[in-house]
Structure formats: C-alpha cells, structure tokens
C-alpha cells in the first residue's frame, strides 16, 4: 500500500514539473530587437500587448530560433540571427 502511494506521489510530481509553465519565446514588431521562437511539446500560450507577445509552454520547450525585424525597401522582413 505504501509503494502505490509513493508511486502516485512520484507521478504527480512528474506531471507538475512537466506542466509548470516555462518561458518559450517572444515576438514583436520593433526594429533591431532580437526575438526568440521555440517549439513546444504541449500547450503554448501567449500573453502581452499589441506589437509584443511573450509565450509560455506548458510542457517541454524544444528547439528555439531567434530573429529580428529589419526594414528593406520600405518593407519589414524577418532575418534569422544566432541565439545568445
């Protein structure tokens, strides 16, 4: 009986750690600001203001990529940059 309770407790702890929200990137439209975008294995939710949004991952954050917005010929374009 003690082993089953310990197993259930361990399962609850693992689920809570997996589902604890983790920072998983941000996005926006400001020029020369580096933004980060991550893939999420789970639920990815955003919160923020108009023009800027932060993302949280309820699960596991996978590979990330970084980019910035640049103006070229009066049009905005995203340029991939290395993540720091």
N, C-alpha and C positions, 0 to 999 in steps of 0.2 A: 504494500500500500504506500509506503514511503517512496519507493522507486517511481511509482506512477505520478505522485505529486511532484517529485523532483523533475521528472521528465516534462510534465506540463508547465512547470515554472520556467524551465530552460527554454521551452518552445515559446512561451510568452515573451521572455526577454529577447530572444532572437527576432521575433516578429516586431517588437517595439523598436529595436535597433534598426531593422530594415525599413520600417515605416516612418522613422524620425525624419523630418524634413531637412534636406541638405541643399546648400546653395548650388544652383545648377545653371548659372549664366545670367546674362542680362542683354538687353537690346535697346537700341535707340536710334536717333537720327542726328545727333550732334556730330559736327565735323571734327576730325582728328582725335577722336576719343576711341579707345580700344574696347570693343565689346566681346563677350565670351558666349558661345553657344555650346551646350552639352546635350548629348542624347541621354535619355532617362529610361531605365528599365523599371517601369512602374508608372506613377501618375506625376505629370509635370504641370504645375500651376503657376500662373504669372500674377503679379500684383505690381501696381505702380501708377504713374501719372501718364498723361498724354505725351508721347515722344520718348518715354523711357519706361522700361519694364524689367523687373527682376523676376527670375524664375526659381522655384523651389522644386526639388524632386523628392517625392515620397516613394522611395525605392532605392535603386542603385544608379549613380551617375556613371555613364560610360564615357566614351571618347569625347574630348572637347576640341573646339576650333575657335580661333579668335579672328576678328575682322575689324576694320574701321571704315567709316564713310568718307569718301573724297568727292570733290566736285570736279568733273571733267566735261568741258564743252557745255556748261550750264545744265548738266545733268548729274544727279547724285549716283555714285557707284560704290559698291562694297568691294574692299580689297582685303584679301586674306593676309594676315600677319602672324608671326610666331607668338605663341602664348608665353607669358613670363612666369 
